[in-house]
Amino acid sequence: MNLTNIGALCKDQVFQEQIRVAAVSHAVQIMQSPPTDHGAADDLRWGLARSVLADGCTADLQRFVYGIGCTPGFSSVQGDTLGANDPAIASAMVSQWDYLAGITPPMVGG
């Protein structure tokens, strides 16, 4: 996808709702995950999850929409009402959560 396509996708209301639900769903999984040996990273992960769950990803939605839309290799379609984007969004959510939480690569790993 080129930048114009990514920009149009990120403005798509259906895509935004898919991202909202994926973020809330993943936030629940994060909150259920056990602590790791990386306490500072855990705090950032859980902090983002608490923020997402507090308001149904309203405040953080644009961060997630553009963060997921710009994920390298991510491909999606506008106006997807049949769930074709779901697997790609779920995968991108998992791969991008730490970055969106503010975890830098040296902290990743646990």
N, C-alpha and C positions, 0 to 999 in steps of 0.2 A: 504494500500500500504506500502511496506517496503522501506527502504532507497534506495536500488538499483533501484526499480521501480520508485521512485520519481526522482532520478537522471537521469534516462533514459527519463522520461517524460519531464523534464525540458530542456533537450537537443533537444527535438523534435521540428522541425521547424514549423510544423502546430500548435502545442500547443503554441509556442512563438508568432505566429501571432494572435492566438485567444486572448492571454493575452494582446497583444499590442492594439487590437481593443477594448477589454473590458476596458482597462485602459483609453484610450482616451474617450470612451463613458461615463464612470463614471466621468471622470474629467469634462466633460461638465456639468453633473448633479451637481457636487460639486460647480462649478462656478455659477450656477443658484440658489443655495440654499441661503436662507436668513441668516443673522448673528444670532448667538445664544448668550446666556449669558456667553459663554466661549470664549472670544476674542483670547486668546493665542492658543487654539485648532483650532479655525476658521482660524487663520493665517497659521498654519501648514497644515491644510487640503487644503486651497486655494493655498498655496505655492507649494505643491506637484502637484495640478491640473495645475497650471501655467507651471510648469516644464514639465509635461507630454504633455500639449498642445503645448508648444513651439517647440518641435521637434518630435512630434508623438510617444512619449514614447521610443525614441532611447536611451537616456542616462540612463533612469530608468528601462529599460526592464528587466535586470537580477534581479534586486531587486524584481520586480513584479512576474517574473516567479518563482523564488524560494520561495518568500513569499506566493504566491497562491498555489504552488505545495506542500508546507509543512503545509498548513492549516489543523488543526485537522479534521478528518472525510472526507477530500476531496478525491474524487475518480474520476479518469478520464482515458481516453484511449489514447494511442499514435496514431498519424496519422489520427485523426478524421477530415474528410473532409465533414461530413454531419451535423455537428453542435450538435452532441450528448452531447458534453461537455459544450455547451453554458450556460445552466441553472446553472450548478455547478460552472462554472467560474464566472458568474455574482454574484451568492450568496457569493462566497469566496471574490470577489472584494469588495463588500459592507462590509463584516465582517472584512476584513483585512486593509481597507484603512487607518484608523486612526493609526494603528500600523506602517504601512509603511510610514506614514507621520511623525512619531516620537512622536505621542501623547501617553502619558503614562496613565495607567488606572485612576489615580485620576482626570485627565483632561477630561476623557470621560464622556459623559452625555448630550451633547448639540449640 
